[in-house]
Amino acid sequence: MEQYFKALQNQKVCYREIAEFMPDGEWTGIRAITYDATKLKGQKTKVFAYLGFPQDATEKVPAIVLVHGGGGVAYLPWVKMWNDRGYAAIAMSTTGDFPIAKNAGRKECHEQKKMWNHGLCGVFCEDGYTDAPDNDSMCHSECPLEENWMYHAVSQVILAHNILRQDERIDSDRIGITGISWGGVITSLTIGYDNRFAFAIPIYGSGYLAESMGTLGKSFRSGKNPEIWLAEKQFSNVTMPVLWLCWNHDAPFSLNSNSKSYLDTVKNNPSTRFSAVHEMNHSHECGWIREENFVYADSIVKKGKHLPDFVKNGKAFTLNNPDNVPIKCFKLYYLTEKMSYREVEEGVEMEQEWNILPIEIADYQIPENAVEYYLEAIVEIEGKEYVVTSSFEVVSC
């Protein structure tokens, strides 16, 4: 599998523009394209994507690959918000979906799925092609690799990266990747095989999912998934800076997995950061609107100011603030019992609520009844506030 993903990185990708589905209105300028991807049972598969560039760019621009999550599609707003910030962007459907209406990826809602069809349809049908796999929740790990949805999803992302690198308008040394929820999982896996990215921002999804207490934990503990699809097995190859962005009370994912992913990868690159956001909630929109995405990307590829990070010295944390950005406040989040999840009608949920304590970083104390905790700093860069956090810690005796 590793050899296959490496070989894909050398593959030239020819894409085709699809005139019937070219976006218009506020999305004018973003292109609707398809490209060939990994074969399934001897037949070719095809991927639909939106590809956009900043307007009026006079020099080579940075770029980003956008990987949607469960129930998602290729999203036009996601492409446009990165274009508006000076980045080229490509957002592909990783689940074999194709639009049946123009501007199909215009917003993040369940109604949008009515504007998409799973599988080849209409102008997308072509002899010699078969449908790419849909999200199988990792239930085909016992099957041949080429029948695993994740195998195809990672391949599709690597090929999308190739499309950006081939474009003379793009600076190939300044291409990043971000993914939301299942897209965060795909991103976490992809960067272990494709280390050409300048930065990565997995949102919600991470490595160490077999240890997750959230809904996806069960999937990654089942079948052959612990042998094949644990992202942390490739984290030694992750040398680019990574922002691990998550919700501190998530249901699909739990904070322990996000924190371990951060700790594993910060060893390889000191520009790696962790941001566990209180009351963030879980959706595509809640993930892509977070300003941490953009300030972090700019700090890596546009010489922007860097977010601070927490450094542990003995039992205490200090704040490393390389660009001396203003600090608005510090807080300590803690639990008085070990984090756990319970089953509810919708799936699972975290059983505890966070206790939040304002602190001064120079002389904070861990409450005597705290069992697990982390620190948060709210920082300001160019008039906007951002969240950075320490790793999630167990109180030692």
C-alpha positions in Angstrom: 0.0 0.0 0.0 2.8 2.5 0.9 4.5 1.8 -2.4 1.3 2.4 -4.3 0.6 5.7 -2.6 4.2 6.8 -3.2 3.9 5.8 -6.9 0.8 7.9 -7.3 2.7 11.0 -6.3 4.7 10.7 -9.6 1.6 10.3 -11.7 0.6 13.1 -14.1 -3.1 13.8 -13.8 -5.1 15.1 -16.7 -8.4 16.6 -15.7 -11.4 17.6 -17.9 -13.6 20.6 -17.4 -17.3 19.8 -17.4 -19.1 22.7 -19.1 -22.6 21.7 -18.1 -21.7 22.0 -14.4 -19.5 25.0 -14.5 -20.5 27.2 -11.5 -21.9 30.6 -12.1 -23.2 33.6 -10.1 -21.1 34.2 -7.1 -19.1 31.1 -7.9 -18.1 32.2 -11.4 -14.5 31.4 -12.1 -14.4 28.1 -10.1 -14.1 25.2 -12.5 -16.1 21.9 -12.4 -13.7 19.1 -13.3 -13.3 15.3 -13.3 -10.1 13.3 -13.1 -9.3 9.6 -13.2 -8.4 7.8 -10.0 -7.7 4.3 -8.7 -9.1 1.3 -10.5 -11.7 -0.9 -8.9 -11.9 -4.6 -10.1 -10.1 -3.7 -13.3 -12.2 -0.7 -14.2 -11.3 3.0 -14.0 -13.0 5.3 -11.5 -13.7 9.0 -11.9 -13.7 11.9 -9.4 -15.6 15.1 -9.5 -14.0 18.3 -8.1 -14.2 22.0 -7.9 -11.0 23.9 -8.7 -10.6 27.6 -8.0 -8.0 30.3 -8.1 -7.6 33.8 -6.6 -8.7 36.6 -8.9 -6.2 38.9 -10.3 -3.1 37.0 -9.0 0.1 38.3 -10.6 2.5 35.8 -9.0 2.5 32.2 -8.2 0.0 31.5 -5.3 -0.2 29.0 -2.5 -2.8 26.3 -2.6 -4.8 23.9 -0.5 -6.6 20.5 -0.9 -10.0 20.4 0.8 -11.4 17.1 2.0 -15.0 16.9 3.0 -16.4 14.8 5.8 -19.3 12.3 6.2 -22.4 13.2 4.2 -20.4 15.9 2.5 -19.7 16.8 -1.1 -17.3 19.0 -2.9 -18.2 22.5 -1.5 -18.1 25.7 -3.5 -18.1 28.0 -0.4 -15.0 26.2 1.0 -13.1 26.7 -2.3 -14.2 30.4 -2.5 -13.2 31.3 1.0 -9.7 30.1 0.4 -9.6 31.7 -3.0 -10.6 35.0 -1.4 -7.7 34.6 1.0 -5.2 34.3 -1.9 -5.1 30.5 -2.2 -5.9 28.2 -5.1 -8.1 25.3 -3.8 -9.4 22.0 -5.0 -12.4 20.2 -3.3 -13.2 16.8 -4.5 -15.9 14.3 -3.7 -14.2 11.4 -2.0 -17.4 9.2 -2.0 -18.1 8.8 -5.7 -20.8 11.6 -5.9 -21.5 13.6 -9.0 -23.7 16.7 -9.3 -27.1 16.6 -11.0 -27.5 20.4 -10.8 -25.3 23.4 -11.5 -23.8 25.0 -8.3 -24.6 21.7 -6.5 -21.9 22.3 -3.8 -23.1 25.7 -2.8 -23.9 25.1 0.9 -23.5 22.6 3.7 -26.8 21.1 4.5 -28.6 17.8 4.1 -30.9 19.2 1.3 -27.7 19.6 -0.8 -27.4 15.8 -1.1 -30.6 15.9 -3.3 -28.4 17.8 -5.9 -25.9 14.9 -6.1 -26.0 11.3 -7.2 -23.8 8.6 -5.9 -22.2 7.0 -9.0 -21.7 7.9 -12.6 -24.7 9.5 -14.2 -25.6 11.7 -17.2 -22.5 13.4 -18.8 -20.2 11.6 -16.3 -21.0 8.1 -17.7 -18.3 6.7 -19.9 -17.4 3.2 -21.1 -14.7 1.5 -19.1 -15.5 3.3 -15.8 -17.2 2.0 -12.7 -18.5 3.8 -9.6 -15.9 4.8 -7.0 -16.7 3.4 -3.5 -18.9 5.3 -1.1 -18.0 5.8 2.6 -18.2 2.3 4.1 -17.5 3.3 7.7 -14.4 1.1 7.4 -16.4 -2.1 7.2 -14.5 -3.7 4.3 -11.1 -4.1 5.9 -11.3 -7.8 5.4 -11.7 -7.3 1.6 -8.8 -6.7 -0.8 -7.3 -3.2 -0.4 -8.8 -2.0 -3.7 -12.3 -2.6 -2.3 -11.6 -0.4 0.8 -13.2 3.0 0.5 -10.3 4.6 2.4 -7.8 3.2 -0.1 -9.6 5.1 -2.8 -10.2 8.3 -0.7 -6.5 8.7 0.1 -5.6 8.0 -3.6 -8.0 10.6 -4.8 -6.5 13.2 -2.4 -3.0 12.5 -3.5 -4.0 12.8 -7.2 -5.8 16.1 -6.4 -2.5 17.3 -4.8 -0.8 16.4 -8.1 -3.2 18.5 -10.1 -2.3 21.5 -8.0 1.5 20.8 -8.3 1.2 20.6 -12.1 -0.3 24.0 -12.4 2.2 26.7 -13.3 0.1 29.3 -11.5 0.7 27.6 -8.1 3.9 27.5 -6.0 4.3 23.8 -5.5 6.3 24.4 -2.3 3.3 26.1 -0.7 0.5 23.6 -1.0 -1.4 22.5 2.2 -4.3 20.2 3.0 -7.2 20.3 5.4 -10.1 17.9 6.0 -13.2 17.9 8.2 -14.4 15.0 10.3 -14.0 11.9 8.0 -12.0 14.3 5.9 -9.8 14.9 8.9 -9.2 11.2 9.1 -8.4 11.0 5.4 -6.0 14.0 5.9 -4.3 12.3 8.9 -3.7 9.2 6.8 -2.7 11.0 3.6 0.1 13.1 5.2 1.7 9.9 6.5 2.1 8.7 2.9 2.5 12.1 1.0 4.9 14.4 2.8 5.1 16.9 0.0 2.5 19.1 1.7 3.7 22.4 3.2 1.2 22.2 6.1 -1.8 20.1 7.2 -5.0 21.0 9.2 -7.0 17.9 10.2 -10.2 19.1 11.8 -12.0 16.8 14.3 -10.5 13.6 12.7 -7.0 12.5 13.7 -4.8 9.5 14.4 -5.1 7.1 17.4 -8.8 6.4 16.6 -8.7 2.9 17.9 -8.3 4.6 21.3 -11.1 7.1 20.6 -14.1 7.0 22.8 -16.2 8.7 20.1 -18.4 6.9 17.5 -15.6 6.3 15.1 -13.5 4.5 17.7 -15.5 1.3 17.2 -14.9 1.4 13.4 -11.2 1.6 13.8 -11.0 -1.2 16.4 -12.9 -3.6 14.1 -11.7 -6.1 11.5 -8.3 -5.4 10.0 -8.5 -1.7 10.5 -6.0 -1.6 13.4 -3.5 -3.3 11.1 -4.2 -1.2 8.0 -5.8 2.2 8.7 -4.3 3.7 11.9 -2.8 7.0 10.8 -0.3 7.1 13.7 1.6 4.2 12.2 2.9 6.6 9.6 3.3 9.7 11.8 7.1 9.3 11.7 6.8 10.4 8.1 4.8 13.5 9.0 7.5 16.2 8.9 5.4 19.2 7.8 3.8 21.5 10.4 0.3 20.4 11.4 -2.6 22.2 13.2 -4.7 19.7 15.0 -8.0 21.5 15.3 -10.9 19.9 17.2 -13.9 20.3 19.6 -13.2 19.5 23.2 -16.6 17.8 23.6 -16.9 16.0 20.3 -19.1 12.9 19.8 -17.5 11.3 16.7 -14.0 11.9 18.1 -12.6 12.3 21.6 -9.9 14.7 22.8 -7.4 12.0 23.9 -6.9 10.9 20.2 -6.4 14.5 19.0 -3.9 15.2 21.8 -1.9 12.1 21.1 -1.7 13.0 17.4 -0.4 16.4 18.3 2.2 15.0 20.7 3.4 12.5 18.1 3.8 15.0 15.3 5.1 18.1 17.2 8.3 16.1 17.8 8.9 16.2 14.0 8.1 19.9 13.5 8.1 22.6 16.2 5.6 24.6 14.2 2.9 22.0 14.9 0.0 23.4 17.0 -3.0 22.1 19.0 -6.3 23.9 19.2 -9.2 22.3 21.2 -12.1 24.7 20.9 -14.8 24.9 23.6 -18.4 25.0 22.3 -17.2 24.6 18.7 -19.8 21.9 17.7 -19.4 19.5 14.8 -20.2 20.2 11.2 -18.5 21.2 8.0 -19.4 24.8 8.5 -18.3 24.9 12.2 -14.9 23.5 11.0 -14.2 25.6 8.0 -15.2 29.0 9.5 -12.6 28.7 12.3 -10.1 31.5 11.8 -7.3 29.3 13.2 -7.3 27.6 9.8 -6.3 30.7 7.9 -3.9 32.3 10.4 -2.1 29.0 10.6 -1.8 28.5 6.9 -0.6 32.1 6.4 2.0 31.6 9.1 3.5 28.7 7.2 3.3 29.8 3.5 2.6 33.6 3.6 5.1 34.7 6.3 2.2 35.5 8.7 2.5 35.6 12.4 2.7 32.3 14.2 0.3 31.1 16.8 2.0 30.5 20.2 2.2 27.0 21.6 2.4 25.4 25.1 5.7 23.7 26.2 5.7 21.4 29.1 8.6 21.8 31.5 8.4 19.2 34.2 4.8 19.3 35.5 4.1 22.8 34.4 3.4 24.4 31.0 4.9 27.6 29.7 3.9 29.5 26.6 6.2 29.7 23.6 5.3 32.9 21.7 7.8 33.3 18.8 6.1 36.4 17.4 5.1 38.0 20.7 1.5 38.2 19.7 -0.9 39.7 22.4 -2.3 37.2 24.9 -5.9 38.0 25.9 -6.3 35.4 28.7 -5.4 32.0 29.9 -7.9 29.3 31.1 -7.5 25.8 32.6 -10.0 23.2 31.6 -10.3 20.2 33.9 -12.4 17.1 34.7 -12.9 15.8 38.2 -13.3 12.2 36.9 -11.7 10.4 34.0 -13.2 11.3 30.6 -15.7 8.8 29.5 -18.5 8.5 26.9 -22.0 7.0 27.1 -24.4 5.7 24.6 -27.4 7.9 23.6 -30.1 7.7 21.0 -28.0 9.6 18.5 -24.8 7.6 19.1 -22.5 8.5 22.0 -21.6 11.6 24.0 -19.1 12.7 26.5 -20.4 12.2 30.0 -18.6 15.0 31.7 -18.8 18.8 31.4 -15.6 20.9 31.5 -14.8 22.9 34.6 -13.2 26.2 33.4 -10.8 28.2 35.6 -9.2 31.6 34.6 -5.5 31.4 35.4 -2.2 33.3 35.1 0.3 31.2 33.2 3.2 32.2 35.6 1.7 30.7 38.7 -1.3 28.5 37.9 -2.2 25.6 40.1 -4.0 22.4 39.1 -7.1 22.1 41.3 -6.8 19.3 43.9 -9.9 17.5 42.6 -8.7 17.6 38.9 -8.1 14.3 37.2 -7.4 15.4 33.7 -6.8 18.9 32.2 -5.4 21.1 29.5 -4.6 24.8 29.2 -6.0 27.3 26.8 -4.7 30.7 25.6 -6.8 33.2 23.7 -4.4 35.2 21.5 -4.9 38.2 19.1 -3.4 38.6 15.7 -4.4 41.6 13.5 -7.5 42.2 15.5 -8.9 38.6 15.5 -8.8 36.1 18.4 -7.6 32.5 18.1 -7.5 29.5 20.4 -4.4 27.5 21.2 -4.2 24.8 23.8 -1.8 22.5 25.5 -1.9 18.7 25.2 -4.6 16.9 27.2 -3.0 15.7 30.4 -3.6 13.2 33.2 -2.9 14.5 36.7 0.0 12.5 38.1 0.1 11.6 41.8 
